[in-house]
């Protein structure tokens, strides 16, 4: 099992790629959630003014 995680001579490249990929996914998730929240607030303000 531990041999599978070492990936021989490519260990740094592969683990850096995993880290970079998951880091970008987390950043995109947080950013999208923030944009969605701000959009919902703006729409709520817009439609409460029009009533």
mmCIF entry with sequence, helices, sheets and N, C-alpha, C, O atoms, coordinates in Angstrom:
data_MODEL
# 
_entry.id   MODEL 
# 
_entity.id                         1 
_entity.type                       polymer 
_entity.pdbx_number_of_molecules   1 
# 
_entity_poly.entity_id                      1 
_entity_poly.type                           'polypeptide(L)' 
_entity_poly.nstd_linkage                   no 
_entity_poly.nstd_monomer                   no 
_entity_poly.pdbx_seq_one_letter_code       
;(UNK)(UNK)(UNK)(UNK)(UNK)(UNK)(UNK)(UNK)(UNK)(UNK)(UNK)(UNK)(UNK)(UNK)(UNK)(UNK)
(UNK)(UNK)(UNK)(UNK)(UNK)(UNK)(UNK)(UNK)(UNK)(UNK)(UNK)(UNK)(UNK)(UNK)(UNK)(UNK)
(UNK)(UNK)(UNK)(UNK)(UNK)(UNK)(UNK)(UNK)(UNK)(UNK)(UNK)(UNK)(UNK)(UNK)(UNK)(UNK)
(UNK)(UNK)(UNK)
;
_entity_poly.pdbx_seq_one_letter_code_can   XXXXXXXXXXXXXXXXXXXXXXXXXXXXXXXXXXXXXXXXXXXXXXXXXXX 
_entity_poly.pdbx_strand_id                 A 
# 
loop_
_entity_poly_seq.entity_id 
_entity_poly_seq.num 
_entity_poly_seq.mon_id 
_entity_poly_seq.hetero 
1 1  UNK n 
1 2  UNK n 
1 3  UNK n 
1 4  UNK n 
1 5  UNK n 
1 6  UNK n 
1 7  UNK n 
1 8  UNK n 
1 9  UNK n 
1 10 UNK n 
1 11 UNK n 
1 12 UNK n 
1 13 UNK n 
1 14 UNK n 
1 15 UNK n 
1 16 UNK n 
1 17 UNK n 
1 18 UNK n 
1 19 UNK n 
1 20 UNK n 
1 21 UNK n 
1 22 UNK n 
1 23 UNK n 
1 24 UNK n 
1 25 UNK n 
1 26 UNK n 
1 27 UNK n 
1 28 UNK n 
1 29 UNK n 
1 30 UNK n 
1 31 UNK n 
1 32 UNK n 
1 33 UNK n 
1 34 UNK n 
1 35 UNK n 
1 36 UNK n 
1 37 UNK n 
1 38 UNK n 
1 39 UNK n 
1 40 UNK n 
1 41 UNK n 
1 42 UNK n 
1 43 UNK n 
1 44 UNK n 
1 45 UNK n 
1 46 UNK n 
1 47 UNK n 
1 48 UNK n 
1 49 UNK n 
1 50 UNK n 
1 51 UNK n 
# 
_struct_asym.id          A 
_struct_asym.entity_id   1 
# 
loop_
_struct_conf.conf_type_id 
_struct_conf.id 
_struct_conf.pdbx_PDB_helix_id 
_struct_conf.beg_label_comp_id 
_struct_conf.beg_label_asym_id 
_struct_conf.beg_label_seq_id 
_struct_conf.pdbx_beg_PDB_ins_code 
_struct_conf.end_label_comp_id 
_struct_conf.end_label_asym_id 
_struct_conf.end_label_seq_id 
_struct_conf.pdbx_end_PDB_ins_code 
_struct_conf.beg_auth_comp_id 
_struct_conf.beg_auth_asym_id 
_struct_conf.beg_auth_seq_id 
_struct_conf.end_auth_comp_id 
_struct_conf.end_auth_asym_id 
_struct_conf.end_auth_seq_id 
_struct_conf.pdbx_PDB_helix_class 
_struct_conf.details 
_struct_conf.pdbx_PDB_helix_length 
HELX_P HELX_P1 AA1 UNK A 2  ? UNK A 6  ? UNK A 2  UNK A 6  1 ? 5  
HELX_P HELX_P2 AA2 UNK A 8  ? UNK A 10 ? UNK A 8  UNK A 10 5 ? 3  
HELX_P HELX_P3 AA3 UNK A 11 ? UNK A 49 ? UNK A 11 UNK A 49 1 ? 39 
# 
_struct_conf_type.id          HELX_P 
_struct_conf_type.criteria    ? 
_struct_conf_type.reference   ? 
# 
loop_
_atom_site.group_PDB 
_atom_site.id 
_atom_site.type_symbol 
_atom_site.label_atom_id 
_atom_site.label_alt_id 
_atom_site.label_comp_id 
_atom_site.label_asym_id 
_atom_site.label_entity_id 
_atom_site.label_seq_id 
_atom_site.pdbx_PDB_ins_code 
_atom_site.Cartn_x 
_atom_site.Cartn_y 
_atom_site.Cartn_z 
_atom_site.occupancy 
_atom_site.B_iso_or_equiv 
_atom_site.pdbx_formal_charge 
_atom_site.auth_seq_id 
_atom_site.auth_comp_id 
_atom_site.auth_asym_id 
_atom_site.auth_atom_id 
_atom_site.pdbx_PDB_model_num 
ATOM 1   N N  . UNK A 1 1  ? 0.828   -1.203 0.000  1.00 0.00 ? 1  UNK A N  1 
ATOM 2   C CA . UNK A 1 1  ? 0.000   0.000  0.000  1.00 0.00 ? 1  UNK A CA 1 
ATOM 3   C C  . UNK A 1 1  ? 0.863   1.254  0.000  1.00 0.00 ? 1  UNK A C  1 
ATOM 4   O O  . UNK A 1 1  ? 0.584   2.189  -0.750 1.00 0.00 ? 1  UNK A O  1 
ATOM 5   N N  . UNK A 1 2  ? 1.894   1.293  0.815  1.00 0.00 ? 2  UNK A N  1 
ATOM 6   C CA . UNK A 1 2  ? 2.750   2.479  0.892  1.00 0.00 ? 2  UNK A CA 1 
ATOM 7   C C  . UNK A 1 2  ? 3.546   2.666  -0.398 1.00 0.00 ? 2  UNK A C  1 
ATOM 8   O O  . UNK A 1 2  ? 3.854   3.796  -0.776 1.00 0.00 ? 2  UNK A O  1 
ATOM 9   N N  . UNK A 1 3  ? 3.879   1.572  -1.074 1.00 0.00 ? 3  UNK A N  1 
ATOM 10  C CA . UNK A 1 3  ? 4.584   1.677  -2.350 1.00 0.00 ? 3  UNK A CA 1 
ATOM 11  C C  . UNK A 1 3  ? 3.735   2.381  -3.398 1.00 0.00 ? 3  UNK A C  1 
ATOM 12  O O  . UNK A 1 3  ? 4.260   3.088  -4.259 1.00 0.00 ? 3  UNK A O  1 
ATOM 13  N N  . UNK A 1 4  ? 2.432   2.188  -3.324 1.00 0.00 ? 4  UNK A N  1 
ATOM 14  C CA . UNK A 1 4  ? 1.529   2.845  -4.268 1.00 0.00 ? 4  UNK A CA 1 
ATOM 15  C C  . UNK A 1 4  ? 1.550   4.353  -4.074 1.00 0.00 ? 4  UNK A C  1 
ATOM 16  O O  . UNK A 1 4  ? 1.421   5.093  -5.049 1.00 0.00 ? 4  UNK A O  1 
ATOM 17  N N  . UNK A 1 5  ? 1.707   4.830  -2.847 1.00 0.00 ? 5  UNK A N  1 
ATOM 18  C CA . UNK A 1 5  ? 1.677   6.264  -2.559 1.00 0.00 ? 5  UNK A CA 1 
ATOM 19  C C  . UNK A 1 5  ? 2.997   6.964  -2.873 1.00 0.00 ? 5  UNK A C  1 
ATOM 20  O O  . UNK A 1 5  ? 3.040   8.193  -2.924 1.00 0.00 ? 5  UNK A O  1 
ATOM 21  N N  . UNK A 1 6  ? 4.052   6.219  -3.081 1.00 0.00 ? 6  UNK A N  1 
ATOM 22  C CA . UNK A 1 6  ? 5.359   6.846  -3.315 1.00 0.00 ? 6  UNK A CA 1 
ATOM 23  C C  . UNK A 1 6  ? 5.589   7.219  -4.774 1.00 0.00 ? 6  UNK A C  1 
ATOM 24  O O  . UNK A 1 6  ? 6.284   8.202  -5.031 1.00 0.00 ? 6  UNK A O  1 
ATOM 25  N N  . UNK A 1 7  ? 5.056   6.502  -5.721 1.00 0.00 ? 7  UNK A N  1 
ATOM 26  C CA . UNK A 1 7  ? 5.152   6.812  -7.157 1.00 0.00 ? 7  UNK A CA 1 
ATOM 27  C C  . UNK A 1 7  ? 6.588   6.931  -7.671 1.00 0.00 ? 7  UNK A C  1 
ATOM 28  O O  . UNK A 1 7  ? 6.842   7.668  -8.623 1.00 0.00 ? 7  UNK A O  1 
ATOM 29  N N  . UNK A 1 8  ? 7.494   6.240  -7.073 1.00 0.00 ? 8  UNK A N  1 
ATOM 30  C CA . UNK A 1 8  ? 8.901   6.191  -7.499 1.00 0.00 ? 8  UNK A CA 1 
ATOM 31  C C  . UNK A 1 8  ? 9.517   7.578  -7.637 1.00 0.00 ? 8  UNK A C  1 
ATOM 32  O O  . UNK A 1 8  ? 9.451   8.381  -6.706 1.00 0.00 ? 8  UNK A O  1 
ATOM 33  N N  . UNK A 1 9  ? 10.116  7.866  -8.792 1.00 0.00 ? 9  UNK A N  1 
ATOM 34  C CA . UNK A 1 9  ? 10.847  9.124  -8.962 1.00 0.00 ? 9  UNK A CA 1 
ATOM 35  C C  . UNK A 1 9  ? 9.944   10.321 -9.271 1.00 0.00 ? 9  UNK A C  1 
ATOM 36  O O  . UNK A 1 9  ? 10.430  11.451 -9.311 1.00 0.00 ? 9  UNK A O  1 
ATOM 37  N N  . UNK A 1 10 ? 8.655   10.104 -9.489 1.00 0.00 ? 10 UNK A N  1 
ATOM 38  C CA . UNK A 1 10 ? 7.736   11.187 -9.836 1.00 0.00 ? 10 UNK A CA 1 
ATOM 39  C C  . UNK A 1 10 ? 6.925   11.679 -8.636 1.00 0.00 ? 10 UNK A C  1 
ATOM 40  O O  . UNK A 1 10 ? 5.933   12.389 -8.799 1.00 0.00 ? 10 UNK A O  1 
ATOM 41  N N  . UNK A 1 11 ? 7.346   11.305 -7.450 1.00 0.00 ? 11 UNK A N  1 
ATOM 42  C CA . UNK A 1 11 ? 6.558   11.578 -6.257 1.00 0.00 ? 11 UNK A CA 1 
ATOM 43  C C  . UNK A 1 11 ? 6.282   13.071 -6.062 1.00 0.00 ? 11 UNK A C  1 
ATOM 44  O O  . UNK A 1 11 ? 5.151   13.430 -5.735 1.00 0.00 ? 11 UNK A O  1 
ATOM 45  N N  . UNK A 1 12 ? 7.257   13.945 -6.245 1.00 0.00 ? 12 UNK A N  1 
ATOM 46  C CA . UNK A 1 12 ? 7.045   15.383 -6.025 1.00 0.00 ? 12 UNK A CA 1 
ATOM 47  C C  . UNK A 1 12 ? 6.105   15.981 -7.071 1.00 0.00 ? 12 UNK A C  1 
ATOM 48  O O  . UNK A 1 12 ? 5.243   16.795 -6.741 1.00 0.00 ? 12 UNK A O  1 
ATOM 49  N N  . UNK A 1 13 ? 6.268   15.585 -8.302 1.00 0.00 ? 13 UNK A N  1 
ATOM 50  C CA . UNK A 1 13 ? 5.413   16.087 -9.379 1.00 0.00 ? 13 UNK A CA 1 
ATOM 51  C C  . UNK A 1 13 ? 3.958   15.670 -9.158 1.00 0.00 ? 13 UNK A C  1 
ATOM 52  O O  . UNK A 1 13 ? 3.051   16.491 -9.293 1.00 0.00 ? 13 UNK A O  1 
ATOM 53  N N  . UNK A 1 14 ? 3.737   14.416 -8.824 1.00 0.00 ? 14 UNK A N  1 
ATOM 54  C CA . UNK A 1 14 ? 2.380   13.914 -8.668 1.00 0.00 ? 14 UNK A CA 1 
ATOM 55  C C  . UNK A 1 14 ? 1.698   14.524 -7.458 1.00 0.00 ? 14 UNK A C  1 
ATOM 56  O O  . UNK A 1 14 ? 0.550   14.956 -7.563 1.00 0.00 ? 14 UNK A O  1 
ATOM 57  N N  . UNK A 1 15 ? 2.371   14.575 -6.303 1.00 0.00 ? 15 UNK A N  1 
ATOM 58  C CA . UNK A 1 15 ? 1.740   15.142 -5.109 1.00 0.00 ? 15 UNK A CA 1 
ATOM 59  C C  . UNK A 1 15 ? 1.523   16.641 -5.248 1.00 0.00 ? 15 UNK A C  1 
ATOM 60  O O  . UNK A 1 15 ? 0.532   17.173 -4.747 1.00 0.00 ? 15 UNK A O  1 
ATOM 61  N N  . UNK A 1 16 ? 2.436   17.327 -5.923 1.00 0.00 ? 16 UNK A N  1 
ATOM 62  C CA . UNK A 1 16 ? 2.228   18.761 -6.178 1.00 0.00 ? 16 UNK A CA 1 
ATOM 63  C C  . UNK A 1 16 ? 1.019   18.969 -7.085 1.00 0.00 ? 16 UNK A C  1 
ATOM 64  O O  . UNK A 1 16 ? 0.246   19.906 -6.883 1.00 0.00 ? 16 UNK A O  1 
ATOM 65  N N  . UNK A 1 17 ? 0.853   18.112 -8.070 1.00 0.00 ? 17 UNK A N  1 
ATOM 66  C CA . UNK A 1 17 ? -0.307  18.206 -8.963 1.00 0.00 ? 17 UNK A CA 1 
ATOM 67  C C  . UNK A 1 17 ? -1.605  17.964 -8.210 1.00 0.00 ? 17 UNK A C  1 
ATOM 68  O O  . UNK A 1 17 ? -2.583  18.682 -8.418 1.00 0.00 ? 17 UNK A O  1 
ATOM 69  N N  . UNK A 1 18 ? -1.627  16.968 -7.342 1.00 0.00 ? 18 UNK A N  1 
ATOM 70  C CA . UNK A 1 18 ? -2.816  16.717 -6.516 1.00 0.00 ? 18 UNK A CA 1 
ATOM 71  C C  . UNK A 1 18 ? -3.119  17.926 -5.637 1.00 0.00 ? 18 UNK A C  1 
ATOM 72  O O  . UNK A 1 18 ? -4.264  18.373 -5.569 1.00 0.00 ? 18 UNK A O  1 
ATOM 73  N N  . UNK A 1 19 ? -2.112  18.449 -4.973 1.00 0.00 ? 19 UNK A N  1 
ATOM 74  C CA . UNK A 1 19 ? -2.294  19.596 -4.083 1.00 0.00 ? 19 UNK A CA 1 
ATOM 75  C C  . UNK A 1 19 ? -2.797  20.811 -4.848 1.00 0.00 ? 19 UNK A C  1 
ATOM 76  O O  . UNK A 1 19 ? -3.716  21.494 -4.395 1.00 0.00 ? 19 UNK A O  1 
ATOM 77  N N  . UNK A 1 20 ? -2.211  21.082 -5.990 1.00 0.00 ? 20 UNK A N  1 
ATOM 78  C CA . UNK A 1 20 ? -2.630  22.214 -6.812 1.00 0.00 ? 20 UNK A CA 1 
ATOM 79  C C  . UNK A 1 20 ? -4.075  22.045 -7.291 1.00 0.00 ? 20 UNK A C  1 
ATOM 80  O O  . UNK A 1 20 ? -4.856  22.996 -7.253 1.00 0.00 ? 20 UNK A O  1 
ATOM 81  N N  . UNK A 1 21 ? -4.424  20.858 -7.734 1.00 0.00 ? 21 UNK A N  1 
ATOM 82  C CA . UNK A 1 21 ? -5.782  20.598 -8.217 1.00 0.00 ? 21 UNK A CA 1 
ATOM 83  C C  . UNK A 1 21 ? -6.811  20.790 -7.119 1.00 0.00 ? 21 UNK A C  1 
ATOM 84  O O  . UNK A 1 21 ? -7.803  21.490 -7.318 1.00 0.00 ? 21 UNK A O  1 
ATOM 85  N N  . UNK A 1 22 ? -6.589  20.180 -5.963 1.00 0.00 ? 22 UNK A N  1 
ATOM 86  C CA . UNK A 1 22 ? -7.546  20.305 -4.872 1.00 0.00 ? 22 UNK A CA 1 
ATOM 87  C C  . UNK A 1 22 ? -7.584  21.723 -4.325 1.00 0.00 ? 22 UNK A C  1 
ATOM 88  O O  . UNK A 1 22 ? -8.642  22.189 -3.901 1.00 0.00 ? 22 UNK A O  1 
ATOM 89  N N  . UNK A 1 23 ? -6.453  22.417 -4.325 1.00 0.00 ? 23 UNK A N  1 
ATOM 90  C CA . UNK A 1 23 ? -6.435  23.810 -3.898 1.00 0.00 ? 23 UNK A CA 1 
ATOM 91  C C  . UNK A 1 23 ? -7.277  24.697 -4.803 1.00 0.00 ? 23 UNK A C  1 
ATOM 92  O O  . UNK A 1 23 ? -8.032  25.541 -4.321 1.00 0.00 ? 23 UNK A O  1 
ATOM 93  N N  . UNK A 1 24 ? -7.152  24.511 -6.093 1.00 0.00 ? 24 UNK A N  1 
ATOM 94  C CA . UNK A 1 24 ? -7.940  25.291 -7.050 1.00 0.00 ? 24 UNK A CA 1 
ATOM 95  C C  . UNK A 1 24 ? -9.425  24.968 -6.917 1.00 0.00 ? 24 UNK A C  1 
ATOM 96  O O  . UNK A 1 24 ? -10.261 25.869 -6.987 1.00 0.00 ? 24 UNK A O  1 
ATOM 97  N N  . UNK A 1 25 ? -9.759  23.699 -6.728 1.00 0.00 ? 25 UNK A N  1 
ATOM 98  C CA . UNK A 1 25 ? -11.162 23.325 -6.558 1.00 0.00 ? 25 UNK A CA 1 
ATOM 99  C C  . UNK A 1 25 ? -11.743 23.974 -5.305 1.00 0.00 ? 25 UNK A C  1 
ATOM 100 O O  . UNK A 1 25 ? -12.875 24.457 -5.336 1.00 0.00 ? 25 UNK A O  1 
ATOM 101 N N  . UNK A 1 26 ? -11.003 23.994 -4.221 1.00 0.00 ? 26 UNK A N  1 
ATOM 102 C CA . UNK A 1 26 ? -11.482 24.627 -2.987 1.00 0.00 ? 26 UNK A CA 1 
ATOM 103 C C  . UNK A 1 26 ? -11.659 26.119 -3.182 1.00 0.00 ? 26 UNK A C  1 
ATOM 104 O O  . UNK A 1 26 ? -12.666 26.682 -2.751 1.00 0.00 ? 26 UNK A O  1 
ATOM 105 N N  . UNK A 1 27 ? -10.691 26.778 -3.829 1.00 0.00 ? 27 UNK A N  1 
ATOM 106 C CA . UNK A 1 27 ? -10.799 28.219 -4.081 1.00 0.00 ? 27 UNK A CA 1 
ATOM 107 C C  . UNK A 1 27 ? -12.013 28.523 -4.955 1.00 0.00 ? 27 UNK A C  1 
ATOM 108 O O  . UNK A 1 27 ? -12.754 29.464 -4.672 1.00 0.00 ? 27 UNK A O  1 
ATOM 109 N N  . UNK A 1 28 ? -12.223 27.744 -6.008 1.00 0.00 ? 28 UNK A N  1 
ATOM 110 C CA . UNK A 1 28 ? -13.380 27.959 -6.879 1.00 0.00 ? 28 UNK A CA 1 
ATOM 111 C C  . UNK A 1 28 ? -14.696 27.741 -6.140 1.00 0.00 ? 28 UNK A C  1 
ATOM 112 O O  . UNK A 1 28 ? -15.658 28.477 -6.360 1.00 0.00 ? 28 UNK A O  1 
ATOM 113 N N  . UNK A 1 29 ? -14.749 26.747 -5.273 1.00 0.00 ? 29 UNK A N  1 
ATOM 114 C CA . UNK A 1 29 ? -15.962 26.487 -4.506 1.00 0.00 ? 29 UNK A CA 1 
ATOM 115 C C  . UNK A 1 29 ? -16.280 27.662 -3.582 1.00 0.00 ? 29 UNK A C  1 
ATOM 116 O O  . UNK A 1 29 ? -17.424 28.115 -3.526 1.00 0.00 ? 29 UNK A O  1 
ATOM 117 N N  . UNK A 1 30 ? -15.282 28.153 -2.862 1.00 0.00 ? 30 UNK A N  1 
ATOM 118 C CA . UNK A 1 30 ? -15.495 29.267 -1.938 1.00 0.00 ? 30 UNK A CA 1 
ATOM 119 C C  . UNK A 1 30 ? -15.879 30.525 -2.703 1.00 0.00 ? 30 UNK A C  1 
ATOM 120 O O  . UNK A 1 30 ? -16.786 31.247 -2.289 1.00 0.00 ? 30 UNK A O  1 
ATOM 121 N N  . UNK A 1 31 ? -15.205 30.794 -3.808 1.00 0.00 ? 31 UNK A N  1 
ATOM 122 C CA . UNK A 1 31 ? -15.493 31.988 -4.606 1.00 0.00 ? 31 UNK A CA 1 
ATOM 123 C C  . UNK A 1 31 ? -16.905 31.933 -5.195 1.00 0.00 ? 31 UNK A C  1 
ATOM 124 O O  . UNK A 1 31 ? -17.625 32.931 -5.181 1.00 0.00 ? 31 UNK A O  1 
ATOM 125 N N  . UNK A 1 32 ? -17.294 30.775 -5.708 1.00 0.00 ? 32 UNK A N  1 
ATOM 126 C CA . UNK A 1 32 ? -18.629 30.624 -6.280 1.00 0.00 ? 32 UNK A CA 1 
ATOM 127 C C  . UNK A 1 32 ? -19.703 30.794 -5.213 1.00 0.00 ? 32 UNK A C  1 
ATOM 128 O O  . UNK A 1 32 ? -20.732 31.426 -5.454 1.00 0.00 ? 32 UNK A O  1 
ATOM 129 N N  . UNK A 1 33 ? -19.465 30.235 -4.048 1.00 0.00 ? 33 UNK A N  1 
ATOM 130 C CA . UNK A 1 33 ? -20.414 30.370 -2.948 1.00 0.00 ? 33 UNK A CA 1 
ATOM 131 C C  . UNK A 1 33 ? -20.564 31.838 -2.541 1.00 0.00 ? 33 UNK A C  1 
ATOM 132 O O  . UNK A 1 33 ? -21.673 32.295 -2.265 1.00 0.00 ? 33 UNK A O  1 
ATOM 133 N N  . UNK A 1 34 ? -19.457 32.571 -2.504 1.00 0.00 ? 34 UNK A N  1 
ATOM 134 C CA . UNK A 1 34 ? -19.487 33.989 -2.148 1.00 0.00 ? 34 UNK A CA 1 
ATOM 135 C C  . UNK A 1 34 ? -20.231 34.808 -3.205 1.00 0.00 ? 34 UNK A C  1 
ATOM 136 O O  . UNK A 1 34 ? -21.036 35.675 -2.864 1.00 0.00 ? 34 UNK A O  1 
ATOM 137 N N  . UNK A 1 35 ? -19.967 34.541 -4.470 1.00 0.00 ? 35 UNK A N  1 
ATOM 138 C CA . UNK A 1 35 ? -20.644 35.257 -5.553 1.00 0.00 ? 35 UNK A CA 1 
ATOM 139 C C  . UNK A 1 35 ? -22.142 34.973 -5.522 1.00 0.00 ? 35 UNK A C  1 
ATOM 140 O O  . UNK A 1 35 ? -22.952 35.877 -5.725 1.00 0.00 ? 35 UNK A O  1 
ATOM 141 N N  . UNK A 1 36 ? -22.511 33.725 -5.270 1.00 0.00 ? 36 UNK A N  1 
ATOM 142 C CA . UNK A 1 36 ? -23.929 33.366 -5.183 1.00 0.00 ? 36 UNK A CA 1 
ATOM 143 C C  . UNK A 1 36 ? -24.610 34.101 -4.033 1.00 0.00 ? 36 UNK A C  1 
ATOM 144 O O  . UNK A 1 36 ? -25.723 34.603 -4.184 1.00 0.00 ? 36 UNK A O  1 
ATOM 145 N N  . UNK A 1 37 ? -23.950 34.163 -2.905 1.00 0.00 ? 37 UNK A N  1 
ATOM 146 C CA . UNK A 1 37 ? -24.509 34.854 -1.744 1.00 0.00 ? 37 UNK A CA 1 
ATOM 147 C C  . UNK A 1 37 ? -24.720 36.338 -2.041 1.00 0.00 ? 37 UNK A C  1 
ATOM 148 O O  . UNK A 1 37 ? -25.773 36.894 -1.726 1.00 0.00 ? 37 UNK A O  1 
ATOM 149 N N  . UNK A 1 38 ? -23.720 36.977 -2.646 1.00 0.00 ? 38 UNK A N  1 
ATOM 150 C CA . UNK A 1 38 ? -23.833 38.399 -2.986 1.00 0.00 ? 38 UNK A CA 1 
ATOM 151 C C  . UNK A 1 38 ? -24.936 38.642 -4.014 1.00 0.00 ? 38 UNK A C  1 
ATOM 152 O O  . UNK A 1 38 ? -25.662 39.632 -3.915 1.00 0.00 ? 38 UNK A O  1 
ATOM 153 N N  . UNK A 1 39 ? -25.069 37.767 -4.983 1.00 0.00 ? 39 UNK A N  1 
ATOM 154 C CA . UNK A 1 39 ? -26.114 37.905 -5.999 1.00 0.00 ? 39 UNK A CA 1 
ATOM 155 C C  . UNK A 1 39 ? -27.505 37.779 -5.375 1.00 0.00 ? 39 UNK A C  1 
ATOM 156 O O  . UNK A 1 39 ? -28.412 38.542 -5.710 1.00 0.00 ? 39 UNK A O  1 
ATOM 157 N N  . UNK A 1 40 ? -27.667 36.825 -4.476 1.00 0.00 ? 40 UNK A N  1 
ATOM 158 C CA . UNK A 1 40 ? -28.962 36.655 -3.815 1.00 0.00 ? 40 UNK A CA 1 
ATOM 159 C C  . UNK A 1 40 ? -29.312 37.886 -2.973 1.00 0.00 ? 40 UNK A C  1 
ATOM 160 O O  . UNK A 1 40 ? -30.473 38.294 -2.935 1.00 0.00 ? 40 UNK A O  1 
ATOM 161 N N  . UNK A 1 41 ? -28.337 38.474 -2.310 1.00 0.00 ? 41 UNK A N  1 
ATOM 162 C CA . UNK A 1 41 ? -28.573 39.692 -1.520 1.00 0.00 ? 41 UNK A CA 1 
ATOM 163 C C  . UNK A 1 41 ? -28.978 40.840 -2.437 1.00 0.00 ? 41 UNK A C  1 
ATOM 164 O O  . UNK A 1 41 ? -29.920 41.574 -2.135 1.00 0.00 ? 41 UNK A O  1 
ATOM 165 N N  . UNK A 1 42 ? -28.272 41.000 -3.553 1.00 0.00 ? 42 UNK A N  1 
ATOM 166 C CA . UNK A 1 42 ? -28.596 42.081 -4.492 1.00 0.00 ? 42 UNK A CA 1 
ATOM 167 C C  . UNK A 1 42 ? -29.996 41.902 -5.087 1.00 0.00 ? 42 UNK A C  1 
ATOM 168 O O  . UNK A 1 42 ? -30.736 42.876 -5.227 1.00 0.00 ? 42 UNK A O  1 
ATOM 169 N N  . UNK A 1 43 ? -30.360 40.679 -5.433 1.00 0.00 ? 43 UNK A N  1 
ATOM 170 C CA . UNK A 1 43 ? -31.696 40.428 -5.982 1.00 0.00 ? 43 UNK A CA 1 
ATOM 171 C C  . UNK A 1 43 ? -32.780 40.681 -4.926 1.00 0.00 ? 43 UNK A C  1 
ATOM 172 O O  . UNK A 1 43 ? -33.837 41.234 -5.228 1.00 0.00 ? 43 UNK A O  1 
ATOM 173 N N  . UNK A 1 44 ? -32.504 40.273 -3.701 1.00 0.00 ? 44 UNK A N  1 
ATOM 174 C CA . UNK A 1 44 ? -33.471 40.506 -2.635 1.00 0.00 ? 44 UNK A CA 1 
ATOM 175 C C  . UNK A 1 44 ? -33.691 42.005 -2.422 1.00 0.00 ? 44 UNK A C  1 
ATOM 176 O O  . UNK A 1 44 ? -34.827 42.441 -2.235 1.00 0.00 ? 44 UNK A O  1 
ATOM 177 N N  . UNK A 1 45 ? -32.626 42.790 -2.449 1.00 0.00 ? 45 UNK A N  1 
ATOM 178 C CA . UNK A 1 45 ? -32.726 44.249 -2.291 1.00 0.00 ? 45 UNK A CA 1 
ATOM 179 C C  . UNK A 1 45 ? -33.477 44.837 -3.472 1.00 0.00 ? 45 UNK A C  1 
ATOM 180 O O  . UNK A 1 45 ? -34.341 45.694 -3.283 1.00 0.00 ? 45 UNK A O  1 
ATOM 181 N N  . UNK A 1 46 ? -33.169 44.395 -4.685 1.00 0.00 ? 46 UNK A N  1 
ATOM 182 C CA . UNK A 1 46 ? -33.814 44.932 -5.888 1.00 0.00 ? 46 UNK A CA 1 
ATOM 183 C C  . UNK A 1 46 ? -35.312 44.684 -5.862 1.00 0.00 ? 46 UNK A C  1 
ATOM 184 O O  . UNK A 1 46 ? -36.087 45.596 -6.150 1.00 0.00 ? 46 UNK A O  1 
ATOM 185 N N  . UNK A 1 47 ? -35.736 43.481 -5.527 1.00 0.00 ? 47 UNK A N  1 
ATOM 186 C CA . UNK A 1 47 ? -37.151 43.149 -5.594 1.00 0.00 ? 47 UNK A CA 1 
ATOM 187 C C  . UNK A 1 47 ? -37.942 43.652 -4.392 1.00 0.00 ? 47 UNK A C  1 
ATOM 188 O O  . UNK A 1 47 ? -39.164 43.774 -4.477 1.00 0.00 ? 47 UNK A O  1 
ATOM 189 N N  . UNK A 1 48 ? -37.292 43.941 -3.293 1.00 0.00 ? 48 UNK A N  1 
ATOM 190 C CA . UNK A 1 48 ? -38.035 44.539 -2.172 1.00 0.00 ? 48 UNK A CA 1 
ATOM 191 C C  . UNK A 1 48 ? -38.274 46.016 -2.422 1.00 0.00 ? 48 UNK A C  1 
ATOM 192 O O  . UNK A 1 48 ? -39.244 46.563 -1.897 1.00 0.00 ? 48 UNK A O  1 
ATOM 193 N N  . UNK A 1 49 ? -37.440 46.682 -3.193 1.00 0.00 ? 49 UNK A N  1 
ATOM 194 C CA . UNK A 1 49 ? -37.632 48.081 -3.537 1.00 0.00 ? 49 UNK A CA 1 
ATOM 195 C C  . UNK A 1 49 ? -38.809 48.285 -4.490 1.00 0.00 ? 49 UNK A C  1 
ATOM 196 O O  . UNK A 1 49 ? -39.511 49.293 -4.410 1.00 0.00 ? 49 UNK A O  1 
ATOM 197 N N  . UNK A 1 50 ? -39.019 47.327 -5.388 1.00 0.00 ? 50 UNK A N  1 
ATOM 198 C CA . UNK A 1 50 ? -40.027 47.452 -6.431 1.00 0.00 ? 50 UNK A CA 1 
ATOM 199 C C  . UNK A 1 50 ? -41.451 47.210 -5.931 1.00 0.00 ? 50 UNK A C  1 
ATOM 200 O O  . UNK A 1 50 ? -42.406 47.527 -6.640 1.00 0.00 ? 50 UNK A O  1 
ATOM 201 N N  . UNK A 1 51 ? -41.613 46.668 -4.753 1.00 0.00 ? 51 UNK A N  1 
ATOM 202 C CA . UNK A 1 51 ? -42.967 46.366 -4.259 1.00 0.00 ? 51 UNK A CA 1 
ATOM 203 C C  . UNK A 1 51 ? -43.686 47.579 -3.778 1.00 0.00 ? 51 UNK A C  1 
ATOM 204 O O  . UNK A 1 51 ? -44.831 47.483 -3.336 1.00 0.00 ? 51 UNK A O  1 
# 
